[in-house]
Amino acid sequence: MFERTDEVKVLRDPVHGYIRVELKVIWDCINSAWFQRLRRIRQLGGANMVYHCAEHTRFSHSLGVYEVVRRMVSEVPDIVAALSERDKVVVMAAGLLHDLGHGPYSHAFESVTNTAHEEYSCRIIEEDTDVTRILNDAAPGMAKEVADVIRHTGRNPLLSQIVSSQLDADRMDYLLRDAYFTGTKYGEFDMERILRTLRIENGRQLVVKQSGVYAVENYIMSRYHMYWQVYYHPTARSFECVLHALFRRLKELYADDPSKLIGIFHPLVKNGPIGLDEYFRLDESSCGYAFDELARHEDPIVRDLAERIRDRRLFEYADSTPEKIAQVEKKLAEAGLPAEYYLGRDSVEQNPYVPYTGSQDSRIWIRMKDGSISELSDASTIVYSLTHGPVNDDNKIFFPREINAAD
Ligand code: NI
C-alpha cells in the first residue's frame, strides 16, 4: 500500500549502527525543508557548554527515534502482530517528526516562547507545510493521525506509548545518544535486551517481561545519572539563565515596537502567536548571528548579555541561601548591575521514574512469571527505593563571576 524507495536507504549512525529507510513517505519527510532545519538545532541546550563534544543535533536524534520505532514495529513480535501496516507507518512518522517543532537551544527556548515544542511539531505537521503535503499525499488524513500520536489523542494508545511514555523510543534514543556524545558512559543501558523482552498486554498496553526488569532498572538509573550529570548541570543552567535575561531585556526594550529589533527576534518579543514562516527562521545559526549583532547594541545590558552568550562568559553559581542572595544583591548594587538581569534563580528536581502520576499508559508495567502484571516500582527493589526516597532537588542562584560575591 505504501510506496517503497527504489532501494533500502541506510544512514550510518554511531548509536544504532545503521538507520534503515524503505518507505518513500519517510524518505521524503527526511528531505523536507522543515526536517532539514533540525540540522541547525542542537539536541542539548546548554550542555555543550560543559561537554564539548555534545554538538549533536535534533536531526540525528529524530532519525534515531525513527529507527528505534522502526525496529519495534518490525522486530517485536507482539507489536508486529498488533498493528496494521498503516499504523506502523504512522507511528514511524510520529517518531521521526515528534521534535519537528523544537526551537533553538532546546528547552531553554520554550520558556521564552511560552509554548511547548510539541505544539509547534503538531502545527508544522498539520498546517499545510511541505511535511503536511508529503504525509497526506502518501495516505489521505495521515498528517492528522501522526499529530494525534504526538498529542496522545489517537484512537490507539499503543502508538503514543511507543513514541513517548516512560519507556519509549524517544527516551531510549536520547539517553543513548546524549551519553555517547557527552562521553558519560553510565548513561548507557541495554536497549537490545529491552526490545527483546517487550510484549503487549490486552492489545493496548506495552509491558516488559520479568526477565527484562534488570535492563529496565539500568535504563532508569541511566536517566537518573544523565539528569544530574548532563541535563541539570549548573553550567548548562547558567547558559539558560543568561539567555533568559537577554530575552527579558529585549522584551522590555521592544515591547512597544518590536520592528526596531533584529528581524528574527520580532516574533519573540511581540505578544501574540508566532507564524510558522517566522518560526522556521529561528535556529541556532540565525540566533548566533543575531547575538553577535546584539553584542554591538546601544544598550549596555543587551550588549553585555549577548557577548556573554557568544563568548561563553557564563554566570557563576552557588547554592541558594538567604544569606548568599543578600550578599549577591549587595554586590550587584555596588557594581550598578540590576538584579533583575544579573541575579538568576533556578530550582530543579527530578525523579527518574514517576509511578503514581501521569496516565496509566505512561507507567512501566512488568509481566511477572506467573502472568500477573506489576507496576515497575512494585517489581523492582531498586526502582522502589528511588521513587520512595527523598526527591532530589537542587536550588541555585546565578550571578556574574566578576562581582566577587565570595567576599
Ligand atoms: Ni525527542
Residues whose N, C-alpha, C, O or C-beta is under 5 A from the ligand:
A	BS01	NI	D99 D170
